Amino acid sequence: MDGDEQHKVWERRQAEIWDRIFQVTADVVVVADNIGDSVGQKELREQLVRAAMRVGAELVRANASNSAGEFERYLDEARMKAIESDYWLRLMYVLQQQEYVQKDLSSVISQYAAIIN
């Protein structure tokens, strides 16, 4: 594969990742809106949404970076925020008693697992 082909593959993969991150973040917001308003649930919802939104923000920073080192650092941070989001989703899944919310959470957890891998 020559350099031009590699660049096209890179751009395609990057667009794919962006689409997946945007979709899963939107899904997190929708699921979070279905969580109750008790103190614990509110805190859990806020932590989840904050971590999920940071994934995309760190990817933006990676793309705007000026060096390979900065790019890697921001990419690592995005991955760590994805792992953190996965943690909050799994905790929320365990604590939820509503089946329809658990189903939505299960779907989002699967999306994060694919992104992290």
Secondary structure in CASP SS format (residue, H / E / C, confidence):
PFRMAT SS
TARGET T0000
AUTHOR 0000-0000-0000
METHOD secondary structure of the structure
MODEL  1
M C 1.00
D C 1.00
G H 1.00
D H 1.00
E H 1.00
Q H 1.00
H H 1.00
K H 1.00
V H 1.00
W H 1.00
E H 1.00
R H 1.00
R H 1.00
Q H 1.00
A H 1.00
E H 1.00
I H 1.00
W H 1.00
D H 1.00
R H 1.00
I H 1.00
F H 1.00
Q H 1.00
V H 1.00
T H 1.00
A H 1.00
D H 1.00
V H 1.00
V H 1.00
V H 1.00
V H 1.00
A H 1.00
D H 1.00
N C 1.00
I C 1.00
G C 1.00
D C 1.00
S C 1.00
V H 1.00
G H 1.00
Q H 1.00
K H 1.00
E H 1.00
L H 1.00
R H 1.00
E H 1.00
Q H 1.00
L H 1.00
V H 1.00
R H 1.00
A H 1.00
A H 1.00
M H 1.00
R H 1.00
V H 1.00
G H 1.00
A H 1.00
E H 1.00
L H 1.00
V H 1.00
R H 1.00
A H 1.00
N H 1.00
A H 1.00
S C 1.00
N C 1.00
S C 1.00
A H 1.00
G H 1.00
E H 1.00
F H 1.00
E H 1.00
R H 1.00
Y H 1.00
L H 1.00
D H 1.00
E H 1.00
A H 1.00
R H 1.00
M H 1.00
K H 1.00
A H 1.00
I H 1.00
E H 1.00
S H 1.00
D H 1.00
Y H 1.00
W H 1.00
L H 1.00
R H 1.00
L H 1.00
M H 1.00
Y H 1.00
V H 1.00
L H 1.00
Q C 1.00
Q C 1.00
Q C 1.00
E H 1.00
Y H 1.00
V H 1.00
Q H 1.00
K H 1.00
D H 1.00
L H 1.00
S H 1.00
S H 1.00
V H 1.00
I H 1.00
S H 1.00
Q H 1.00
Y H 1.00
A H 1.00
A H 1.00
I H 1.00
I H 1.00
N C 1.00
END
